[in-house]
Amino acid sequence: MTAGAPGALDLGKLFAARLHAARARPYLATALFALHTVESRQVPTMAVDRHWRCYVSPAFVDRTPVEDLAGVWVHEVTHLLRDHHGRGDRVARQRGLTGLGERLRMNIAADLEINDDVYGDGLVRPEGAVTPDDLGLPEGELMEDYLRQFRLGPRLQALAWLDCGSGADGLEREWDLGPDGAHGLSEQERDAVRFRVAQGINGRPGGAPKGWQRWAEEVFHPPQPWRELLGAAVRSAACGTGSGDDYSYGRPARRSAGVPGAILPSLRRRPPRVCVVVDTSGSVSDAELGSALLEVAAISRAVGGRRDLVTVVSCDAAAQTVHPVCRAGGIELVGGGGTDLRTGFARALRARPAPDVVVVLTDGQTPWPERRPPCRTVVGLFPRQQLRRRSENNPEYRPDSPPEWARVVTIG
């Protein structure tokens, strides 16, 4: 059917609305023009699937002003950028949510996440767009949070028509063309679009709402499974060349057979020794110190459960006593002053027997040793909203970044 035939999709009007949306939200332009439109009389308004197709009702386009259509364009592409389909699938598995009613709740919750800051500044709020204020809920929360705060009932009957497609909640629709249909984006292409949009937002940090800025930060620096990463980093460091290697006559080397009358020692791998330096300066909160004790227990498990091989040094501007690990709850962390972890490194390296791995748990507000220690080093960083802290005595002070020779894992 051609664009000019009766009842056909008015592509001129639809694309004019997309151009209006791109001008109002230039950082979303890459995503808006990556969507492929599909005419469909099965969708109530506009809907998207996870493969970046946008299904459009011709009747909806005919009766909707261009300014309102621009807002719908932004709304639908936001579902895809924020991975509401993938998140909806995960929530359904984790909470045991099944049925069309629960998927409608996910769609509504995803709309609440989007609609609290998507309109205004050149974008008109379309008729029927639900916001957190409409349901008496706080703004600025995520789909997963909103799902816990409302249930379907009489007051939401007016939203029964709502259907933004499988791209909004993960449940495939009968009109979806599927992964093998035409004009769908591959997973790599979808990731590339998200990355380009995030680049545009980070390039102009003042030009996007805070919700979009948080999203862009997560695209560049996705949340890490930090406990697994920290354990893996410790195990990797402990298994490095020279870590835990020793000679023993308890089992003679096989090459002794080639040297008659001599017994040669064999090289064995002993369990690695780990020293944990905990930053106890005033800038580290009690909650972070509690988290540090949990990490000491996790580090003990990472080296095979031998707690006698793990020691702890608490350090602010000066290093304190070395504690062997009997149980994490019995370790006393002393400090509360300034920060100079160089003394902690020196105290850890003076221990006998010497550690094979040094693990530092800190907020990073410290000077670091100039030289690489003679053993592997892992730094667990407590996150900070403001990476650049100023000192009252020196407003130009900037803390040093962890050195290149350390393996760095963000905690939390």
Secondary structure, DSSP 8 states (H G I E B T S, - for coil): --TTSTT---HHHHHHHHHHHHHHSGGGHHHHHH-EEEE-SSSSSEEE-TTSEEEE-HHHHHHS-HHHHHHHHHHHHHHHHTTHHHHHHHHHHHHT--SHHHHHHHHHHHHHHHHTTSSBTTB---TT---GGGGT--SS--HHHHHTT---SGGGGGGTT----HHHHS---TT---TTSTT---HHHHHHHHHHHHHHHHHSTTSS-HHHHHHHHHHHS----HHHHHHHHHHHHHTSTTTTEEEESSS--GGGGGSTT----EEEE----EEEEEE-STTS-HHHHHHHHHHHHHHHHHTTS-GGGEEEEEESSSEEEEEE-S-GGG------S---HHHHHHHHHHSSS--SEEEEEE-S-S---SS--SSEEEEEE---S-S----SS-TT-------TTSEEEE--
